Amino acid sequence: MSFLDRPAMTGWQMLGCAVYLIAVFVVVFMAMTIVVFDGWDQPPMPGWKRFLIFPGSAIAAVIGGALLLKFFMRDRN
């Protein structure tokens, strides 16, 4: 049976992915801003906390997006 005649995701699933993308962009941008302005008026935070805040949030966002797509693209049979 060919599945080429139907879309891979429904409109609601695509909307959910778009909302996830926007929310993750805002969270990662805010985390990046926190790390960039760290130490402006106080002592800077330790390196492992900085790693968890900025690159860690971006890595978690990519993993979450991959899991979201895997869940949406699974076979429905």
Secondary structure, 3 states (H helix, E strand, C coil): CCCCCCCCCCHHHHHHHHHHHHHHHHHHHHHHHHHHCCCCCCCCCCHHHHHHHHHHHHHHHHHHHHHHHHHHCCCCC
